[in-house]
């Protein structure tokens, strides 16, 4: 895993900027433990991976996946956002 580097995010969309700054091992809680504080910050995604994720997200295939997932949620009675089961 590579050490984190300063990433200039002015040219990135908010989603790409967020992906580019996610630390390796991120568990979704936003909390860091003491071990994390002693180690240099590593990034979960390389700049190339962020670029590939964003390119894939913009494909027609992924747009259809999102539409299908949204329709499935509506069929199950979801309304508003966010919705969790």
DRENKOLRO-180456 format. One record per atom (N, C-alpha, C, O): residue number from 1; residue in one letter; atom name; x, y, z. Coordinates in pm, 1 decimal, padded with zeros to 6 digits. Each point is the difference from the previous one (the first is absolute). Layout:
BEGIN
{n=NUM res=A atom=CA X=X Y=Y Z=Z};
...
***
This chain:
BEGIN
{n=1 res=X atom=N X=00084.9 Y=-00116.6 Z=00000.0};
{n=1 res=X atom=CA X=-00084.9 Y=00116.6 Z=00000.0};
{n=1 res=X atom=C X=00089.4 Y=00122.7 Z=00000.0};
{n=1 res=X atom=O X=00099.5 Y=00003.6 Z=00072.4};
{n=2 res=X atom=N X=-00132.5 Y=00095.8 Z=-00151.1};
{n=2 res=X atom=CA X=00085.0 Y=00117.6 Z=-00007.9};
{n=2 res=X atom=C X=-00035.3 Y=00101.9 Z=00106.8};
{n=2 res=X atom=O X=-00114.1 Y=00006.7 Z=00045.7};
{n=3 res=X atom=N X=00212.2 Y=00072.1 Z=-00006.6};
{n=3 res=X atom=CA X=-00023.7 Y=00106.8 Z=00097.0};
{n=3 res=X atom=C X=-00082.1 Y=00109.0 Z=-00066.2};
{n=3 res=X atom=O X=00008.4 Y=00021.1 Z=-00121.0};
{n=4 res=X atom=N X=-00087.6 Y=00047.7 Z=00201.4};
{n=4 res=X atom=CA X=-00084.6 Y=00107.5 Z=-00051.6};
{n=4 res=X atom=C X=00086.7 Y=00113.6 Z=-00052.3};
{n=4 res=X atom=O X=00105.6 Y=00030.6 Z=00055.4};
{n=5 res=X atom=N X=-00151.4 Y=00029.6 Z=-00160.7};
{n=5 res=X atom=CA X=00065.9 Y=00116.5 Z=-00056.0};
{n=5 res=X atom=C X=-00101.9 Y=00112.2 Z=00000.0};
{n=5 res=X atom=O X=-00120.5 Y=-00024.9 Z=-00002.8};
{n=6 res=X atom=N X=00167.8 Y=00146.6 Z=00005.9};
{n=6 res=X atom=CA X=-00091.6 Y=00112.8 Z=-00008.5};
{n=6 res=X atom=C X=-00067.1 Y=-00004.8 Z=-00135.7};
{n=6 res=X atom=O X=00066.8 Y=-00008.0 Z=-00103.1};
{n=7 res=X atom=N X=-00198.5 Y=00012.9 Z=00103.5};
{n=7 res=X atom=CA X=-00076.4 Y=-00006.0 Z=-00123.7};
{n=7 res=X atom=C X=-00068.6 Y=00133.8 Z=-00019.2};
{n=7 res=X atom=O X=-00073.4 Y=00045.8 Z=00087.6};
{n=8 res=X atom=N X=00096.9 Y=00016.8 Z=-00201.1};
{n=8 res=X atom=CA X=-00070.0 Y=00124.0 Z=-00030.5};
{n=8 res=X atom=C X=-00133.6 Y=-00039.6 Z=-00058.9};
{n=8 res=X atom=O X=-00006.2 Y=-00063.4 Z=-00105.4};
{n=9 res=X atom=N X=-00101.7 Y=00101.1 Z=00174.4};
{n=9 res=X atom=CA X=-00132.4 Y=-00048.8 Z=-00037.7};
{n=9 res=X atom=C X=-00085.7 Y=00106.7 Z=-00067.0};
{n=9 res=X atom=O X=-00118.5 Y=-00023.4 Z=-00023.7};
{n=10 res=X atom=N X=00174.0 Y=00138.1 Z=-00007.1};
{n=10 res=X atom=CA X=-00079.5 Y=00106.2 Z=-00061.3};
{n=10 res=X atom=C X=-00062.7 Y=-00044.2 Z=-00131.3};
{n=10 res=X atom=O X=-00109.6 Y=00044.7 Z=-00033.7};
{n=11 res=X atom=N X=00176.0 Y=-00130.6 Z=-00040.1};
{n=11 res=X atom=CA X=-00049.2 Y=-00042.0 Z=-00130.5};
{n=11 res=X atom=C X=-00091.1 Y=-00122.5 Z=00008.2};
{n=11 res=X atom=O X=-00053.1 Y=-00043.7 Z=-00102.2};
{n=12 res=X atom=N X=00034.4 Y=-00011.7 Z=00219.9};
{n=12 res=X atom=CA X=-00081.0 Y=-00120.2 Z=00016.5};
{n=12 res=X atom=C X=-00141.9 Y=00036.1 Z=00041.2};
{n=12 res=X atom=O X=-00022.9 Y=00100.3 Z=00067.7};
{n=13 res=X atom=N X=-00071.4 Y=-00183.0 Z=-00109.2};
{n=13 res=X atom=CA X=-00136.8 Y=00016.1 Z=00048.4};
{n=13 res=X atom=C X=-00001.3 Y=-00029.9 Z=00149.6};
{n=13 res=X atom=O X=00094.5 Y=-00060.2 Z=00050.9};
{n=14 res=X atom=N X=-00199.2 Y=00100.7 Z=00020.5};
{n=14 res=X atom=CA X=-00005.7 Y=-00030.4 Z=00143.6};
{n=14 res=X atom=C X=00011.2 Y=-00149.8 Z=00030.2};
{n=14 res=X atom=O X=00064.5 Y=-00038.5 Z=00097.6};
{n=15 res=X atom=N X=-00125.9 Y=-00045.4 Z=-00179.5};
{n=15 res=X atom=CA X=00007.2 Y=-00144.8 Z=00023.5};
{n=15 res=X atom=C X=00142.0 Y=-00049.7 Z=-00023.3};
{n=15 res=X atom=O X=00052.7 Y=-00076.5 Z=00080.9};
{n=16 res=X atom=N X=00009.2 Y=00118.6 Z=-00189.5};
{n=16 res=X atom=CA X=00137.5 Y=-00042.1 Z=-00028.7};
{n=16 res=X atom=C X=00095.1 Y=00050.9 Z=00107.7};
{n=16 res=X atom=O X=00091.3 Y=-00071.9 Z=00040.6};
{n=17 res=X atom=N X=-00111.2 Y=00194.5 Z=00005.9};
{n=17 res=X atom=CA X=00084.9 Y=00054.6 Z=00106.4};
{n=17 res=X atom=C X=-00015.3 Y=-00081.8 Z=00127.7};
{n=17 res=X atom=O X=00098.1 Y=-00025.9 Z=00069.7};
{n=18 res=X atom=N X=-00221.3 Y=-00014.7 Z=-00039.2};
{n=18 res=X atom=CA X=-00023.0 Y=-00082.3 Z=00119.2};
{n=18 res=X atom=C X=00069.1 Y=-00135.1 Z=-00014.5};
{n=18 res=X atom=O X=00066.1 Y=-00045.9 Z=00093.1};
{n=19 res=X atom=N X=-00080.6 Y=-00018.1 Z=-00208.4};
{n=19 res=X atom=CA X=00066.1 Y=-00128.7 Z=-00022.9};
{n=19 res=X atom=C X=00151.7 Y=00013.3 Z=00009.7};
{n=19 res=X atom=O X=00067.2 Y=-00088.5 Z=00052.9};
{n=20 res=X atom=N X=-00013.8 Y=00198.9 Z=-00104.0};
{n=20 res=X atom=CA X=00144.8 Y=00020.9 Z=-00001.0};
{n=20 res=X atom=C X=00057.5 Y=00021.8 Z=00139.2};
{n=20 res=X atom=O X=00121.2 Y=-00010.7 Z=00018.8};
{n=21 res=X atom=N X=-00206.0 Y=00040.9 Z=00078.8};
{n=21 res=X atom=CA X=00050.9 Y=00028.3 Z=00134.5};
{n=21 res=X atom=C X=-00036.0 Y=-00106.6 Z=00103.3};
{n=21 res=X atom=O X=00031.0 Y=00016.6 Z=00118.0};
{n=22 res=X atom=N X=-00095.7 Y=-00125.6 Z=-00159.6};
{n=22 res=X atom=CA X=-00037.8 Y=-00106.0 Z=00094.4};
{n=22 res=X atom=C X=00124.7 Y=-00074.0 Z=00047.0};
{n=22 res=X atom=O X=00077.0 Y=-00050.0 Z=-00081.9};
{n=23 res=X atom=N X=-00056.5 Y=00042.8 Z=00214.2};
{n=23 res=X atom=CA X=00117.3 Y=-00072.8 Z=00049.0};
{n=23 res=X atom=C X=-00018.1 Y=-00150.5 Z=-00014.7};
{n=23 res=X atom=O X=-00111.9 Y=-00050.7 Z=00007.3};
{n=24 res=X atom=N X=00222.0 Y=-00020.1 Z=-00027.9};
{n=24 res=X atom=CA X=-00003.2 Y=-00146.4 Z=-00007.3};
{n=24 res=X atom=C X=-00055.2 Y=-00054.0 Z=00130.8};
{n=24 res=X atom=O X=00030.2 Y=00052.9 Z=00107.0};
{n=25 res=X atom=N X=-00110.0 Y=-00156.7 Z=-00115.0};
{n=25 res=X atom=CA X=-00056.4 Y=-00061.0 Z=00120.0};
{n=25 res=X atom=C X=-00121.6 Y=00071.9 Z=00052.8};
{n=25 res=X atom=O X=-00048.4 Y=-00033.7 Z=00108.1};
{n=26 res=X atom=N X=-00003.3 Y=00132.5 Z=-00180.8};
{n=26 res=X atom=CA X=-00117.0 Y=00075.1 Z=00045.6};
{n=26 res=X atom=C X=-00116.5 Y=-00094.9 Z=00020.3};
{n=26 res=X atom=O X=-00034.8 Y=-00077.3 Z=-00089.2};
{n=27 res=X atom=N X=-00025.9 Y=00083.7 Z=00208.3};
{n=27 res=X atom=CA X=-00108.9 Y=-00091.3 Z=00034.4};
{n=27 res=X atom=C X=-00135.6 Y=00067.8 Z=-00005.9};
{n=27 res=X atom=O X=-00100.8 Y=-00062.4 Z=00033.2};
{n=28 res=X atom=N X=00095.4 Y=00187.3 Z=-00074.1};
{n=28 res=X atom=CA X=-00126.7 Y=00068.5 Z=-00012.0};
{n=28 res=X atom=C X=-00045.4 Y=00072.1 Z=00124.5};
{n=28 res=X atom=O X=-00106.7 Y=00061.4 Z=-00000.4};
{n=29 res=X atom=N X=00185.2 Y=-00066.7 Z=00108.1};
{n=29 res=X atom=CA X=-00042.6 Y=00063.4 Z=00124.7};
{n=29 res=X atom=C X=00051.4 Y=00141.8 Z=00013.7};
{n=29 res=X atom=O X=-00056.3 Y=00079.1 Z=00075.6};
{n=30 res=X atom=N X=00160.6 Y=-00046.1 Z=-00146.3};
{n=30 res=X atom=CA X=00060.0 Y=00131.5 Z=00012.0};
{n=30 res=X atom=C X=00094.3 Y=00011.4 Z=00118.2};
{n=30 res=X atom=O X=00066.8 Y=00102.2 Z=00016.1};
{n=31 res=X atom=N X=-00060.2 Y=-00205.8 Z=00067.1};
{n=31 res=X atom=CA X=00087.4 Y=00001.5 Z=00117.7};
{n=31 res=X atom=C X=00132.2 Y=-00067.0 Z=-00033.4};
{n=31 res=X atom=O X=00005.6 Y=-00094.2 Z=-00079.0};
{n=32 res=X atom=N X=00100.0 Y=00144.1 Z=00140.2};
{n=32 res=X atom=CA X=00131.9 Y=-00061.4 Z=-00016.3};
{n=32 res=X atom=C X=00043.9 Y=-00050.2 Z=00135.6};
{n=32 res=X atom=O X=-00026.1 Y=00063.6 Z=00102.0};
{n=33 res=X atom=N X=00093.0 Y=-00177.9 Z=-00100.6};
{n=33 res=X atom=CA X=00049.8 Y=-00048.9 Z=00128.9};
{n=33 res=X atom=C X=00144.2 Y=00045.8 Z=00020.7};
{n=33 res=X atom=O X=00060.3 Y=00060.4 Z=-00088.6};
{n=34 res=X atom=N X=-00005.3 Y=-00090.2 Z=00207.9};
{n=34 res=X atom=CA X=00135.1 Y=00045.6 Z=00032.9};
{n=34 res=X atom=C X=00103.5 Y=-00056.4 Z=-00095.7};
{n=34 res=X atom=O X=00095.6 Y=00069.3 Z=-00034.7};
{n=35 res=X atom=N X=-00112.4 Y=-00192.4 Z=-00008.3};
{n=35 res=X atom=CA X=00094.6 Y=-00060.2 Z=-00094.9};
{n=35 res=X atom=C X=00003.8 Y=00082.3 Z=-00128.1};
{n=35 res=X atom=O X=00107.2 Y=00022.3 Z=-00056.4};
{n=36 res=X atom=N X=-00223.4 Y=00022.8 Z=00010.3};
{n=36 res=X atom=CA X=-00005.3 Y=00081.4 Z=-00120.9};
{n=36 res=X atom=C X=00081.9 Y=00127.7 Z=00016.5};
{n=36 res=X atom=O X=00064.7 Y=00044.5 Z=-00094.9};
{n=37 res=X atom=N X=-00066.8 Y=00014.8 Z=00214.2};
{n=37 res=X atom=CA X=00071.0 Y=00125.2 Z=00024.1};
{n=37 res=X atom=C X=00151.0 Y=-00018.1 Z=-00008.9};
{n=37 res=X atom=O X=00070.8 Y=00094.7 Z=-00034.2};
{n=38 res=X atom=N X=-00020.0 Y=-00213.9 Z=00064.0};
{n=38 res=X atom=CA X=00144.3 Y=-00024.6 Z=-00003.5};
{n=38 res=X atom=C X=00050.3 Y=-00032.1 Z=-00140.6};
{n=38 res=X atom=O X=00119.6 Y=00010.8 Z=-00027.1};
{n=39 res=X atom=N X=-00208.5 Y=-00049.3 Z=-00060.2};
{n=39 res=X atom=CA X=00040.0 Y=-00038.7 Z=-00134.9};
{n=39 res=X atom=C X=-00022.9 Y=00114.8 Z=-00097.1};
{n=39 res=X atom=O X=-00093.3 Y=00078.6 Z=00016.9};
{n=40 res=X atom=N X=00179.0 Y=-00068.7 Z=-00119.3};
{n=40 res=X atom=CA X=-00026.3 Y=00102.0 Z=-00101.6};
{n=40 res=X atom=C X=-00131.6 Y=-00031.4 Z=-00071.0};
{n=40 res=X atom=O X=-00035.7 Y=-00116.3 Z=-00018.8};
{n=41 res=X atom=N X=-00033.7 Y=00219.0 Z=-00019.1};
{n=41 res=X atom=CA X=-00127.2 Y=-00019.2 Z=-00069.0};
{n=41 res=X atom=C X=00025.0 Y=-00059.4 Z=-00137.7};
{n=41 res=X atom=O X=00083.6 Y=00048.7 Z=-00076.1};
{n=42 res=X atom=N X=-00156.2 Y=-00152.9 Z=00045.8};
{n=42 res=X atom=CA X=00004.4 Y=-00061.3 Z=-00132.6};
{n=42 res=X atom=C X=-00137.3 Y=00019.5 Z=-00062.6};
{n=42 res=X atom=O X=-00101.2 Y=00009.2 Z=00069.5};
{n=43 res=X atom=N X=00100.1 Y=-00003.3 Z=-00200.1};
{n=43 res=X atom=CA X=-00125.9 Y=00019.1 Z=-00071.0};
{n=43 res=X atom=C X=-00056.4 Y=-00133.0 Z=-00046.7};
{n=43 res=X atom=O X=00073.9 Y=-00091.2 Z=-00037.2};
{n=44 res=X atom=N X=-00205.4 Y=00082.0 Z=00039.8};
{n=44 res=X atom=CA X=-00068.2 Y=-00120.9 Z=-00044.0};
{n=44 res=X atom=C X=00010.1 Y=-00016.7 Z=-00151.3};
{n=44 res=X atom=O X=00019.5 Y=-00111.1 Z=-00049.3};
{n=45 res=X atom=N X=-00032.7 Y=00222.1 Z=-00024.6};
{n=45 res=X atom=CA X=00003.1 Y=-00004.6 Z=-00146.5};
{n=45 res=X atom=C X=00116.2 Y=00082.7 Z=-00053.7};
{n=45 res=X atom=O X=00030.6 Y=00107.0 Z=00052.4};
{n=46 res=X atom=N X=00033.3 Y=-00157.2 Z=-00156.6};
{n=46 res=X atom=CA X=00101.8 Y=00078.3 Z=-00069.8};
{n=46 res=X atom=C X=-00071.4 Y=00101.2 Z=-00089.8};
{n=46 res=X atom=O X=-00118.7 Y=-00016.7 Z=-00028.1};
{n=47 res=X atom=N X=00188.1 Y=00120.7 Z=-00017.2};
{n=47 res=X atom=CA X=-00063.2 Y=00094.0 Z=-00093.3};
{n=47 res=X atom=C X=-00054.0 Y=-00069.5 Z=-00125.2};
{n=47 res=X atom=O X=-00105.4 Y=00037.8 Z=-00051.3};
{n=48 res=X atom=N X=00177.0 Y=-00139.1 Z=00001.9};
{n=48 res=X atom=CA X=-00046.8 Y=-00074.6 Z=-00117.1};
{n=48 res=X atom=C X=-00129.6 Y=-00075.3 Z=00030.5};
{n=48 res=X atom=O X=-00090.6 Y=-00004.5 Z=-00083.3};
{n=49 res=X atom=N X=00082.1 Y=-00054.1 Z=00201.7};
{n=49 res=X atom=CA X=-00122.3 Y=-00072.0 Z=00038.0};
{n=49 res=X atom=C X=-00118.4 Y=00095.3 Z=00011.9};
{n=49 res=X atom=O X=-00110.9 Y=-00033.8 Z=-00041.2};
{n=50 res=X atom=N X=00133.1 Y=00151.9 Z=00097.0};
{n=50 res=X atom=CA X=-00107.6 Y=00099.6 Z=00009.7};
{n=50 res=X atom=C X=-00048.3 Y=00036.5 Z=-00139.5};
{n=50 res=X atom=O X=-00120.4 Y=00008.0 Z=-00024.4};
{n=51 res=X atom=N X=00213.6 Y=00013.9 Z=-00066.6};
{n=51 res=X atom=CA X=-00036.5 Y=00034.2 Z=-00137.5};
{n=51 res=X atom=C X=-00081.8 Y=-00112.3 Z=-00064.3};
{n=51 res=X atom=O X=-00099.7 Y=00026.5 Z=-00067.1};
{n=52 res=X atom=N X=00141.5 Y=-00151.7 Z=00087.5};
{n=52 res=X atom=CA X=-00072.9 Y=-00113.9 Z=-00058.1};
{n=52 res=X atom=C X=-00138.9 Y=-00014.5 Z=00062.1};
{n=52 res=X atom=O X=-00096.3 Y=-00029.4 Z=-00070.8};
{n=53 res=X atom=N X=00084.9 Y=00049.7 Z=00202.1};
{n=53 res=X atom=CA X=-00130.7 Y=-00008.4 Z=00067.0};
{n=53 res=X atom=C X=-00094.5 Y=00104.7 Z=-00057.0};
{n=53 res=X atom=O X=-00115.0 Y=-00030.0 Z=-00032.3};
{n=54 res=X atom=N X=00163.9 Y=00152.8 Z=00020.1};
{n=54 res=X atom=CA X=-00084.9 Y=00108.1 Z=-00049.9};
{n=54 res=X atom=C X=-00039.7 Y=-00022.7 Z=-00146.0};
{n=54 res=X atom=O X=-00113.5 Y=00028.5 Z=-00038.3};
{n=55 res=X atom=N X=00205.5 Y=-00079.2 Z=-00042.9};
{n=55 res=X atom=CA X=-00031.8 Y=-00027.7 Z=-00140.0};
{n=55 res=X atom=C X=-00105.6 Y=-00109.6 Z=-00009.9};
{n=55 res=X atom=O X=-00092.6 Y=00009.9 Z=-00080.5};
{n=56 res=X atom=N X=00106.2 Y=-00112.8 Z=00160.9};
{n=56 res=X atom=CA X=-00096.4 Y=-00111.3 Z=-00001.4};
{n=56 res=X atom=C X=-00137.5 Y=00046.0 Z=00047.9};
{n=56 res=X atom=O X=-00102.4 Y=-00043.3 Z=-00052.7};
{n=57 res=X atom=N X=00100.8 Y=00131.3 Z=00152.9};
{n=57 res=X atom=CA X=-00127.0 Y=00049.1 Z=00053.7};
{n=57 res=X atom=C X=-00079.5 Y=00078.3 Z=-00103.9};
{n=57 res=X atom=O X=-00122.4 Y=00009.0 Z=00009.3};
{n=58 res=X atom=N X=00190.6 Y=00047.0 Z=-00107.2};
{n=58 res=X atom=CA X=-00066.5 Y=00081.0 Z=-00101.5};
{n=58 res=X atom=C X=-00048.7 Y=-00080.8 Z=-00120.3};
{n=58 res=X atom=O X=-00055.0 Y=00057.0 Z=-00094.2};
{n=59 res=X atom=N X=00074.6 Y=-00189.0 Z=00096.1};
{n=59 res=X atom=CA X=-00041.7 Y=-00081.5 Z=-00114.2};
{n=59 res=X atom=C X=-00150.7 Y=-00023.6 Z=00001.8};
{n=59 res=X atom=O X=-00064.9 Y=00007.8 Z=00104.3};
{n=60 res=X atom=N X=00012.2 Y=-00036.1 Z=-00220.2};
{n=60 res=X atom=CA X=-00143.3 Y=-00029.3 Z=-00011.0};
{n=60 res=X atom=C X=-00036.3 Y=-00124.3 Z=00081.0};
{n=60 res=X atom=O X=-00107.7 Y=-00006.6 Z=00059.2};
{n=61 res=X atom=N X=00197.5 Y=-00091.7 Z=-00056.7};
{n=61 res=X atom=CA X=-00025.0 Y=-00122.1 Z=00077.4};
{n=61 res=X atom=C X=-00022.9 Y=00032.5 Z=00147.8};
{n=61 res=X atom=O X=-00094.1 Y=-00050.9 Z=00060.9};
{n=62 res=X atom=N X=00179.7 Y=00135.4 Z=-00003.3};
{n=62 res=X atom=CA X=-00014.8 Y=00034.4 Z=00142.2};
{n=62 res=X atom=C X=-00123.9 Y=00085.4 Z=00024.1};
{n=62 res=X atom=O X=-00063.4 Y=-00011.2 Z=00104.9};
{n=63 res=X atom=N X=00028.5 Y=00096.2 Z=-00200.9};
{n=63 res=X atom=CA X=-00122.9 Y=00078.8 Z=00012.6};
{n=63 res=X atom=C X=-00121.1 Y=-00092.6 Z=00005.2};
{n=63 res=X atom=O X=-00093.6 Y=00024.9 Z=00076.0};
{n=64 res=X atom=N X=00094.5 Y=-00131.4 Z=-00156.2};
{n=64 res=X atom=CA X=-00109.6 Y=-00096.5 Z=00001.4};
{n=64 res=X atom=C X=-00003.7 Y=-00077.8 Z=00131.4};
{n=64 res=X atom=O X=-00107.8 Y=-00029.3 Z=00051.7};
{n=65 res=X atom=N X=00225.0 Y=-00004.3 Z=00002.4};
{n=65 res=X atom=CA X=00006.4 Y=-00067.5 Z=00130.3};
{n=65 res=X atom=C X=-00064.0 Y=00088.5 Z=00106.5};
{n=65 res=X atom=O X=-00077.9 Y=-00048.3 Z=00082.1};
{n=66 res=X atom=N X=00110.3 Y=00177.7 Z=-00082.9};
{n=66 res=X atom=CA X=-00057.9 Y=00093.5 Z=00096.5};
{n=66 res=X atom=C X=-00151.3 Y=00010.8 Z=-00017.1};
{n=66 res=X atom=O X=-00074.0 Y=00000.0 Z=00098.4};
{n=67 res=X atom=N X=00028.2 Y=00009.2 Z=-00222.7};
{n=67 res=X atom=CA X=-00144.3 Y=00007.1 Z=-00025.0};
{n=67 res=X atom=C X=-00070.3 Y=-00125.6 Z=00050.5};
{n=67 res=X atom=O X=-00106.5 Y=00009.2 Z=00061.1};
{n=68 res=X atom=N X=00164.7 Y=-00125.7 Z=-00085.9};
{n=68 res=X atom=CA X=-00059.9 Y=-00126.2 Z=00045.7};
{n=68 res=X atom=C X=-00004.3 Y=-00007.8 Z=00151.9};
{n=68 res=X atom=O X=-00100.4 Y=-00042.0 Z=00057.4};
{n=69 res=X atom=N X=00209.1 Y=00082.4 Z=00007.7};
{n=69 res=X atom=CA X=00004.1 Y=-00002.6 Z=00146.5};
{n=69 res=X atom=C X=-00100.9 Y=00098.2 Z=00058.7};
{n=69 res=X atom=O X=-00064.9 Y=-00029.4 Z=00100.3};
{n=70 res=X atom=N X=00052.0 Y=00145.8 Z=-00163.0};
{n=70 res=X atom=CA X=-00097.6 Y=00099.1 Z=00046.2};
{n=70 res=X atom=C X=-00141.4 Y=-00053.9 Z=-00015.1};
{n=70 res=X atom=O X=-00082.0 Y=00014.7 Z=00090.6};
{n=71 res=X atom=N X=00052.8 Y=-00076.8 Z=-00203.9};
{n=71 res=X atom=CA X=-00133.4 Y=-00055.3 Z=-00021.3};
{n=71 res=X atom=C X=-00029.3 Y=-00111.8 Z=00099.2};
{n=71 res=X atom=O X=-00111.3 Y=-00009.2 Z=00051.8};
{n=72 res=X atom=N X=00210.3 Y=-00075.8 Z=-00024.8};
{n=72 res=X atom=CA X=-00018.6 Y=-00107.7 Z=00098.0};
{n=72 res=X atom=C X=-00030.6 Y=00057.6 Z=00137.8};
{n=72 res=X atom=O X=-00085.2 Y=-00052.6 Z=00071.6};
{n=73 res=X atom=N X=00153.7 Y=00159.9 Z=-00034.1};
{n=73 res=X atom=CA X=-00026.3 Y=00064.2 Z=00129.5};
{n=73 res=X atom=C X=-00140.9 Y=00058.0 Z=00003.4};
{n=73 res=X atom=O X=-00070.4 Y=-00014.2 Z=00100.0};
{n=74 res=X atom=N X=00029.1 Y=00078.8 Z=-00207.3};
{n=74 res=X atom=CA X=-00135.7 Y=00055.0 Z=-00006.5};
{n=74 res=X atom=C X=-00104.0 Y=-00111.0 Z=00007.3};
{n=74 res=X atom=O X=-00102.9 Y=00014.9 Z=00066.0};
{n=75 res=X atom=N X=00129.5 Y=-00125.6 Z=-00133.4};
{n=75 res=X atom=CA X=-00092.1 Y=-00114.2 Z=00003.2};
{n=75 res=X atom=C X=-00014.5 Y=-00057.1 Z=00140.4};
{n=75 res=X atom=O X=-00103.8 Y=-00056.8 Z=00034.0};
{n=76 res=X atom=N X=00208.3 Y=00071.9 Z=00047.9};
{n=76 res=X atom=CA X=-00003.6 Y=-00048.6 Z=00138.6};
{n=76 res=X atom=C X=-00058.0 Y=00103.5 Z=00095.8};
{n=76 res=X atom=O X=-00010.0 Y=-00024.9 Z=00120.1};
{n=77 res=X atom=N X=-00028.2 Y=00140.8 Z=-00173.0};
{n=77 res=X atom=CA X=-00063.3 Y=00100.8 Z=00083.8};
{n=77 res=X atom=C X=00089.5 Y=00112.9 Z=00046.3};
{n=77 res=X atom=O X=-00039.8 Y=00079.0 Z=00085.6};
{n=78 res=X atom=N X=00159.4 Y=-00069.8 Z=-00140.1};
{n=78 res=X atom=CA X=00090.4 Y=00107.8 Z=00041.1};
{n=78 res=X atom=C X=-00052.5 Y=00134.4 Z=-00049.1};
{n=78 res=X atom=O X=-00059.8 Y=00010.1 Z=-00107.1};
{n=79 res=X atom=N X=00083.2 Y=00091.4 Z=00187.1};
{n=79 res=X atom=CA X=-00027.5 Y=00136.9 Z=-00042.0};
{n=79 res=X atom=C X=00095.4 Y=00089.9 Z=00077.4};
{n=79 res=X atom=O X=00043.3 Y=-00035.3 Z=00109.7};
{n=80 res=X atom=N X=-00010.7 Y=00149.8 Z=-00165.4};
{n=80 res=X atom=CA X=00094.1 Y=00088.9 Z=00066.7};
{n=80 res=X atom=C X=00141.4 Y=-00053.6 Z=-00008.8};
{n=80 res=X atom=O X=00026.8 Y=-00099.4 Z=-00067.5};
{n=81 res=X atom=N X=00062.6 Y=00167.1 Z=00136.8};
{n=81 res=X atom=CA X=00139.5 Y=-00043.8 Z=-00000.4};
{n=81 res=X atom=C X=00064.7 Y=00044.4 Z=00129.4};
{n=81 res=X atom=O X=-00036.5 Y=00106.9 Z=00049.1};
{n=82 res=X atom=N X=00126.9 Y=-00178.0 Z=00008.6};
{n=82 res=X atom=CA X=00041.3 Y=-00134.1 Z=-00040.5};
{n=82 res=X atom=C X=-00099.4 Y=-00105.3 Z=00047.0};
{n=82 res=X atom=O X=-00080.5 Y=00025.3 Z=00089.6};
{n=83 res=X atom=N X=00086.3 Y=-00141.2 Z=-00149.3};
{n=83 res=X atom=CA X=-00089.9 Y=-00109.4 Z=00036.7};
{n=83 res=X atom=C X=00083.1 Y=-00122.2 Z=00032.8};
{n=83 res=X atom=O X=00084.8 Y=-00040.8 Z=-00079.4};
{n=84 res=X atom=N X=-00108.2 Y=-00017.8 Z=00195.1};
{n=84 res=X atom=CA X=00071.0 Y=-00120.7 Z=00041.5};
{n=84 res=X atom=C X=-00100.2 Y=-00105.9 Z=00040.1};
{n=84 res=X atom=O X=-00104.1 Y=00031.4 Z=00057.8};
{n=85 res=X atom=N X=00134.7 Y=-00158.0 Z=-00088.1};
{n=85 res=X atom=CA X=-00084.1 Y=-00109.4 Z=00045.5};
{n=85 res=X atom=C X=00066.5 Y=-00070.0 Z=00113.3};
{n=85 res=X atom=O X=-00054.7 Y=-00096.3 Z=00053.7};
***
